Amino acid sequence: METEFTYKSNSTQYNQATDNAQTIHEEYNATRNWPIIQERIKAGTAYDISSAGKANKPCIIVGSGGSLDETLPHLKNWEGGIICSTSHALTLVKYGAPPTHIYALDPFCTFEEIQGVDWSQYDTKLITTPTVWPTLIEKWPNDIILYRQSRGKSNSFYANMLNIMYSDRECKDGQLRMAAFEPQIKTEVTLFACSPPGQLFSAQVLGYTNIFLTGVDFGYTHDKNRFTEWTRENGEWIEHQKPYDALPQDVKDRAVMSNNGIEMDVVHIFYKKNMISAWRLGLQSCWTIGETTITEMPKVDIEHVIRKQGNHIKGYSAQQIADISETYLAAVGAFVIASDQGYSFVESEKPEEELLKYMTGMRTQYICGTCNSQMVSENEKEREIEECPVCKAKTLHRRFNIDIEGNMKRIRKRIKDANKLIKDAKKGK
């Protein structure tokens, strides 16, 4: 059986397949949802996530792994935030712990997934992008907190078209061609493959402090495929068990082994890699609860979390998070590149060759500070004193200032540490 470190997932292939299947639905949904969201914005019941206030307390993020079943009975005594997806919302209500927030990412997130209870009796808020299924926007009774997805591409649908669609247009003095656009959804939440990273970043924007992950297993824990889900029909609660044994044999056959001896699907490796990337990017204080393949984060018992209400629990420093996360990512063939514009996460089988080429390419990208035109130089020659070929202003500057040697020095150390990590995993340490 392959292991977490021997199987190499390809994010580009996964992301491209997702885009191919979903983008057309997101474009359609954003159009259908536009009039309702505009009315809600005017009424003050829909607003940008950065305008939602700061919680300043701990938060539990809910995933779909089998270990969630062990945690659910305790959550009714939790006083902090709970951010779940549409998959978990009804189950949390069943256990007397209605979420503070439901996070919606997928265009196929529908209201039908969470119907059966009167959500207006709870203070639950919906965190969503305008691209979700229209019934979720149409029927949600409480506040809607809005964000746009960030795919790390300046030419994406979310960065361009969706931003324009959800903007106020103001024409001064009848000058229609000189209209100004003011985005209504200014905040972008970075997308990393699945819901937990988005929940993590949303918690950060909302001002939550310590973060505890439950059900974020990325593996088959407790002999289950997923947690035991509850739905409500005609006033009755209905249980939906998801045992591992019920999985199709072809799915079982593609399983790999995690570093701590838990079977994983190959997609779990992809999701875990993205979760660790999100942890590195946000540098948030995170702990795991229960059985999980995420051994990189500190672990804590749910009883202790409830007793302390998430406060005064020892975790990792920002530097420790960077060291641990980057070492793990290097072990699975992913690397962190730092520039003055933030971080890039790049997969590479030949980092010495490919990462140097990638960073050199970053240094050849220019943008005009006057007309915002973007261009690529044929080489690394400095062009900042040259005039823009479009508007002729001498305001060209590099899009990225990047220390190539500094990045490579850090990456080489990560590779060295990752090789030791892989060797220890083979020995069962």
C-alpha positions as CSV (number, residue, x, y, z in Angstrom):
1,M,0.0,0.0,0.0
2,E,1.3,3.5,-0.9
3,T,1.8,6.0,1.9
4,E,1.1,9.6,2.5
5,F,4.6,10.5,1.4
6,T,4.9,8.1,-1.6
7,Y,1.7,9.0,-3.3
8,K,1.9,12.4,-5.1
9,S,-1.3,14.3,-5.8
10,N,-1.4,16.9,-8.5
11,S,-3.2,20.1,-7.5
12,T,-3.3,21.4,-11.0
13,Q,-5.2,18.4,-12.3
14,Y,-7.7,18.4,-9.3
15,N,-8.3,22.1,-9.6
16,Q,-8.8,22.1,-13.3
17,A,-11.2,19.2,-13.1
18,T,-13.2,21.1,-10.4
19,D,-13.2,24.3,-12.5
20,N,-14.4,22.4,-15.6
21,A,-17.3,21.0,-13.6
22,Q,-18.3,24.0,-11.6
23,T,-17.5,27.3,-13.2
24,I,-20.5,27.3,-15.5
25,H,-22.8,26.7,-12.5
26,E,-21.1,29.4,-10.5
27,E,-21.6,31.9,-13.4
28,Y,-25.3,31.0,-13.6
29,N,-25.9,31.0,-9.9
30,A,-24.2,34.4,-9.4
31,T,-26.6,35.8,-12.0
32,R,-29.7,34.3,-10.5
33,N,-28.7,35.4,-7.0
34,W,-27.9,39.0,-7.9
35,P,-31.3,40.6,-7.4
36,I,-31.9,38.9,-4.0
37,I,-28.5,39.8,-2.7
38,Q,-28.9,43.4,-3.9
39,E,-32.1,43.7,-1.9
40,R,-30.5,42.1,1.1
41,I,-27.5,44.5,0.9
42,K,-29.9,47.5,0.8
43,A,-31.8,46.1,3.8
44,G,-28.6,45.6,5.7
45,T,-29.1,41.8,6.1
46,A,-26.2,41.0,3.6
47,Y,-22.8,42.5,3.9
48,D,-19.1,41.9,3.3
49,I,-17.4,39.5,5.8
50,S,-14.9,42.2,6.8
51,S,-17.9,44.3,8.0
52,A,-19.3,41.5,10.2
53,G,-17.5,42.6,13.4
54,K,-14.8,40.8,15.4
55,A,-15.7,37.9,17.6
56,N,-12.5,37.9,19.8
57,K,-13.1,34.4,21.1
58,P,-12.2,30.8,20.2
59,C,-13.9,28.9,17.5
60,I,-14.5,25.2,16.5
61,I,-14.3,24.3,12.9
62,V,-16.3,21.2,11.9
63,G,-15.3,18.7,9.3
64,S,-17.0,15.5,8.0
65,G,-14.7,12.8,9.4
66,G,-15.8,9.9,11.6
67,S,-14.2,11.4,14.7
68,L,-16.9,14.1,14.7
69,D,-19.3,11.6,16.2
70,E,-17.1,11.5,19.3
71,T,-17.2,15.2,19.7
72,L,-20.8,16.1,18.9
73,P,-22.3,15.3,22.4
74,H,-19.9,17.8,24.0
75,L,-20.6,20.8,21.7
76,K,-23.8,21.9,23.5
77,N,-21.6,23.2,26.3
78,W,-19.4,25.2,24.0
79,E,-19.7,29.0,24.2
80,G,-17.5,30.1,21.3
81,G,-18.0,30.1,17.6
82,I,-18.9,27.0,15.5
83,I,-18.3,27.2,11.8
84,C,-19.6,24.2,9.8
85,S,-20.7,23.6,6.2
86,T,-24.2,22.7,5.0
87,S,-23.3,19.1,5.5
88,H,-23.1,19.4,9.3
89,A,-25.7,22.1,10.1
90,L,-28.7,19.9,10.9
91,T,-26.6,17.4,12.9
92,L,-25.3,20.2,15.1
93,V,-28.9,21.3,15.8
94,K,-29.8,17.7,16.6
95,Y,-27.1,17.7,19.3
96,G,-28.2,21.1,20.8
97,A,-25.3,23.0,19.3
98,P,-26.6,25.1,16.4
99,P,-23.7,26.7,14.6
100,T,-22.9,30.3,14.8
101,H,-22.0,30.2,11.1
102,I,-22.7,28.0,8.1
103,Y,-19.9,28.3,5.5
104,A,-20.9,27.7,1.9
105,L,-18.4,27.3,-0.9
106,D,-19.6,24.8,-3.5
107,P,-22.0,25.9,-6.2
108,F,-24.1,22.9,-5.3
109,C,-24.7,24.0,-1.7
110,T,-28.5,24.1,-1.4
111,F,-31.1,25.1,1.1
112,E,-32.5,21.6,0.7
113,E,-29.5,20.3,2.6
114,I,-30.4,22.2,5.7
115,Q,-34.2,22.4,5.6
116,G,-36.3,20.8,8.3
117,V,-35.7,23.3,11.1
118,D,-36.7,26.9,11.5
119,W,-33.4,28.7,11.2
120,S,-34.9,32.0,12.1
121,Q,-35.1,30.9,15.7
122,Y,-31.3,30.6,15.8
123,D,-28.7,33.3,15.5
124,T,-26.8,31.4,12.8
125,K,-25.4,33.4,10.0
126,L,-24.6,32.2,6.5
127,I,-21.1,32.8,5.2
128,T,-21.3,32.5,1.4
129,T,-20.2,33.5,-2.0
130,P,-22.8,34.6,-4.5
131,T,-22.1,31.5,-6.6
132,V,-24.0,29.0,-4.4
133,W,-27.2,27.3,-5.5
134,P,-30.0,29.9,-5.7
135,T,-32.3,28.1,-3.2
136,L,-29.8,28.7,-0.4
137,I,-29.8,32.5,-1.0
138,E,-33.6,32.6,-1.7
139,K,-34.7,30.8,1.5
140,W,-32.0,31.7,4.1
141,P,-33.9,33.8,6.7
142,N,-30.9,35.2,8.7
143,D,-28.0,37.5,7.9
144,I,-25.8,36.6,4.9
145,I,-22.1,37.3,5.2
146,L,-20.5,37.6,1.8
147,Y,-17.0,36.9,0.3
148,R,-15.5,36.2,-3.0
149,Q,-13.2,33.3,-3.7
150,S,-9.5,34.0,-4.4
151,R,-7.9,31.6,-6.8
152,G,-4.6,33.4,-6.8
153,K,-5.2,34.5,-10.4
154,S,-5.8,38.1,-11.4
155,N,-7.8,37.1,-14.5
156,S,-10.2,34.7,-12.8
157,F,-14.0,34.9,-12.9
158,Y,-14.0,35.7,-9.2
159,A,-11.5,38.5,-9.4
160,N,-12.9,40.1,-12.5
161,M,-16.4,39.3,-13.6
162,L,-17.9,38.5,-10.2
163,N,-16.3,41.6,-8.7
164,I,-17.9,43.8,-11.4
165,M,-21.3,42.1,-11.1
166,Y,-21.4,42.8,-7.4
167,S,-20.4,46.5,-7.6
168,D,-22.1,49.8,-7.3
169,R,-21.8,51.9,-10.4
170,E,-21.9,55.7,-10.0
171,C,-22.1,58.1,-12.9
172,K,-21.2,61.7,-12.0
173,D,-22.6,64.6,-13.9
174,G,-24.1,62.4,-16.6
175,Q,-20.7,61.1,-17.7
176,L,-21.8,57.5,-18.4
177,R,-18.5,56.5,-19.9
178,M,-16.6,57.7,-16.9
179,A,-18.6,55.7,-14.3
180,A,-16.9,54.6,-11.2
181,F,-17.3,51.1,-9.8
182,E,-17.3,50.4,-6.1
183,P,-17.1,46.7,-5.1
184,Q,-19.8,45.5,-2.7
185,I,-17.9,42.3,-1.8
186,K,-14.4,43.5,-1.3
187,T,-13.0,40.6,0.8
188,E,-11.5,37.6,-0.9
189,V,-11.2,34.3,0.9
190,T,-8.4,32.1,-0.4
191,L,-9.6,28.8,-1.8
192,F,-7.7,25.7,-0.9
193,A,-9.7,22.8,-2.5
194,C,-12.2,22.0,0.3
195,S,-14.3,23.7,2.9
196,P,-12.1,23.5,6.1
197,P,-9.5,25.9,4.8
198,G,-12.2,28.4,3.8
199,Q,-13.7,28.0,7.3
200,L,-10.3,28.6,8.8
201,F,-9.7,31.8,6.8
202,S,-13.3,33.0,7.5
203,A,-12.7,32.5,11.2
204,Q,-9.6,34.7,10.9
205,V,-11.5,37.5,9.1
206,L,-14.3,37.3,11.7
207,G,-11.7,37.8,14.5
208,Y,-11.9,34.4,16.1
209,T,-8.8,33.6,18.2
210,N,-7.9,30.0,19.0
211,I,-9.2,27.5,16.4
212,F,-10.1,23.8,17.1
213,L,-10.6,21.3,14.3
214,T,-13.1,18.5,14.9
215,G,-14.0,15.9,12.3
216,V,-11.2,17.3,10.1
217,D,-9.8,13.8,9.8
218,F,-8.8,13.4,6.1
219,G,-8.9,9.6,6.7
220,Y,-11.2,6.7,7.6
221,T,-11.3,7.1,11.4
222,H,-13.5,5.0,13.7
223,D,-14.2,2.5,10.9
224,K,-16.3,5.2,9.2
225,N,-16.3,6.8,5.8
226,R,-17.9,10.0,7.2
227,F,-19.6,11.2,10.4
228,T,-23.1,10.0,11.2
229,E,-25.4,12.6,9.7
230,W,-28.9,13.6,10.9
231,T,-31.6,15.1,8.8
232,R,-35.1,16.2,9.7
233,E,-38.3,15.3,7.7
234,N,-41.9,15.9,8.8
235,G,-40.7,16.7,12.3
236,E,-38.7,13.5,12.7
237,W,-34.9,13.1,13.0
238,I,-33.4,10.5,10.6
239,E,-30.0,9.0,11.1
240,H,-27.6,8.3,8.2
241,Q,-24.7,6.2,9.1
242,K,-21.6,6.1,6.8
243,P,-19.6,3.0,7.7
244,Y,-16.3,2.2,6.0
245,D,-17.5,-1.2,5.1
246,A,-20.2,0.3,2.9
247,L,-17.7,1.9,0.6
248,P,-17.4,0.4,-3.0
249,Q,-14.5,-2.0,-3.3
250,D,-12.8,0.1,-6.0
251,V,-12.7,3.0,-3.5
252,K,-11.2,0.8,-0.8
253,D,-8.6,-0.5,-3.3
254,R,-7.2,3.0,-3.9
255,A,-6.6,3.6,-0.2
256,V,-3.2,4.8,1.0
257,M,-1.7,4.8,4.5
258,S,-1.2,7.9,6.6
259,N,2.0,8.5,8.5
260,N,0.2,7.6,11.8
261,G,-1.4,4.4,10.5
262,I,-4.9,5.6,9.3
263,E,-6.2,4.6,5.9
264,M,-6.8,7.6,3.6
265,D,-8.4,8.0,0.2
266,V,-6.0,9.6,-2.3
267,V,-8.3,12.7,-2.3
268,H,-7.7,12.9,1.5
269,I,-4.0,13.5,0.8
270,F,-4.9,16.3,-1.6
271,Y,-7.2,17.9,1.0
272,K,-4.7,17.5,3.8
273,K,-2.0,19.2,1.7
274,N,-4.3,22.1,1.1
275,M,-5.2,22.3,4.8
276,I,-1.6,22.5,5.8
277,S,-1.0,25.1,3.1
278,A,-3.9,27.2,4.6
279,W,-2.4,26.8,8.1
280,R,0.9,28.1,6.8
281,L,-0.7,31.0,5.0
282,G,-2.8,32.2,7.9
283,L,-0.4,31.2,10.7
284,Q,-3.5,30.7,12.9
285,S,-3.3,29.0,16.3
286,C,-4.9,25.6,15.6
287,W,-5.4,22.4,17.5
288,T,-6.9,19.1,16.4
289,I,-9.5,17.2,18.4
290,G,-9.9,13.4,18.1
291,E,-8.5,10.9,15.7
292,T,-7.0,12.5,12.6
293,T,-4.2,12.2,10.0
294,I,-3.2,15.7,10.8
295,T,-0.3,15.0,13.2
296,E,1.4,18.3,12.4
297,M,-0.8,20.4,14.6
298,P,-1.0,20.1,18.4
299,K,-3.7,17.8,19.7
300,V,-6.1,18.4,22.6
301,D,-9.0,16.5,24.1
302,I,-12.6,17.9,23.6
303,E,-13.2,17.7,27.4
304,H,-10.2,20.0,28.0
305,V,-11.3,22.4,25.3
306,I,-14.8,22.6,26.7
307,R,-13.5,23.0,30.3
308,K,-11.2,25.8,29.3
309,Q,-13.6,27.2,26.7
310,G,-10.7,27.2,24.3
311,N,-8.6,29.6,26.3
312,H,-5.2,29.3,27.9
313,I,-4.2,26.2,25.9
314,K,-0.6,25.9,24.8
315,G,0.0,25.9,21.1
316,Y,2.7,26.7,18.5
317,S,4.3,30.0,17.7
318,A,4.1,31.5,14.2
319,Q,7.6,30.4,13.5
320,Q,6.9,26.8,14.7
321,I,3.9,26.7,12.4
322,A,6.0,27.9,9.4
323,D,8.7,25.4,10.1
324,I,6.4,22.4,10.6
325,S,4.0,23.2,7.8
326,E,6.7,24.0,5.2
327,T,8.6,20.8,6.1
328,Y,5.5,18.7,5.6
329,L,4.7,20.4,2.3
330,A,8.2,19.8,1.1
331,A,7.8,16.1,1.9
332,V,4.8,16.0,-0.4
333,G,6.4,18.0,-3.2
334,A,5.0,21.4,-2.4
335,F,7.0,24.6,-1.6
336,V,6.4,28.0,-0.3
337,I,7.8,31.0,-2.2
338,A,7.8,34.4,-0.4
339,S,7.7,37.8,-2.1
340,D,6.6,41.3,-1.2
341,Q,3.1,40.3,-2.5
342,G,2.7,37.4,-0.1
343,Y,3.2,33.7,-0.6
344,S,2.9,31.3,-3.6
345,F,2.5,27.5,-3.1
346,V,4.2,25.7,-5.9
347,E,4.4,21.9,-6.5
348,S,7.6,20.6,-8.0
349,E,9.4,17.3,-8.5
350,K,12.6,19.2,-9.4
351,P,12.7,22.1,-7.0
352,E,16.3,23.2,-7.7
353,E,15.5,23.6,-11.4
354,E,11.8,24.4,-11.5
355,L,11.5,26.8,-8.6
356,L,14.4,28.9,-9.8
357,K,12.7,29.1,-13.2
358,Y,9.4,30.0,-11.5
359,M,10.9,32.8,-9.4
360,T,12.8,34.2,-12.4
361,G,9.5,34.3,-14.2
362,M,8.0,36.3,-11.4
363,R,10.8,38.9,-11.7
364,T,10.1,39.5,-15.4
365,Q,6.4,40.6,-14.7
366,Y,5.8,44.3,-14.7
367,I,2.7,46.5,-14.2
368,C,2.1,50.2,-14.9
369,G,1.2,52.3,-11.9
370,T,-0.8,54.7,-14.1
371,C,-2.9,52.6,-16.5
372,N,-2.5,49.2,-14.7
373,S,-1.4,47.5,-17.9
374,Q,0.6,44.3,-17.3
375,M,3.4,42.9,-19.3
376,V,6.3,40.5,-19.3
377,S,9.9,41.4,-20.0
378,E,12.0,39.1,-22.2
379,N,14.6,38.9,-19.4
380,E,15.4,40.2,-15.9
381,K,16.6,43.5,-17.1
382,E,15.4,46.4,-14.9
383,R,12.6,48.3,-16.7
384,E,11.4,50.6,-14.0
385,I,12.8,53.7,-15.6
386,E,11.3,52.9,-19.0
387,E,7.9,54.3,-20.1
388,C,4.8,52.2,-20.3
389,P,4.2,51.1,-24.0
390,V,0.5,51.7,-23.5
391,C,0.1,55.1,-21.7
392,K,3.7,56.3,-22.0
393,A,4.0,57.1,-18.4
394,K,7.3,56.2,-16.6
395,T,5.5,54.3,-13.9
396,L,6.5,50.7,-14.7
397,H,7.4,48.6,-11.7
398,R,7.8,44.9,-11.0
399,R,4.7,43.0,-9.8
400,F,6.9,41.0,-7.4
401,N,10.0,41.9,-5.5
402,I,11.5,38.6,-4.6
403,D,14.7,37.4,-3.0
404,I,15.5,34.3,-5.1
405,E,18.6,33.3,-3.1
406,G,16.8,33.8,0.2
407,N,13.9,31.6,-0.9
408,M,16.2,28.8,-2.2
409,K,18.2,28.8,1.0
410,R,15.0,28.3,3.1
411,I,13.6,25.7,0.6
412,R,16.8,23.7,0.7
413,K,16.6,23.5,4.4
414,R,13.0,22.4,4.2
415,I,14.0,19.6,1.7
416,K,16.6,18.4,4.2
417,D,14.2,18.4,7.1
418,A,11.5,16.7,4.9
419,N,13.9,13.9,3.9
420,K,14.4,13.2,7.6
421,L,10.7,13.3,8.2
422,I,10.1,10.8,5.4
423,K,12.9,8.5,6.8
424,D,11.4,8.7,10.3
425,A,7.9,7.9,8.9
426,K,9.3,4.7,7.2
427,K,10.7,3.7,10.6
428,G,7.4,4.3,12.2
429,K,8.5,7.1,14.5
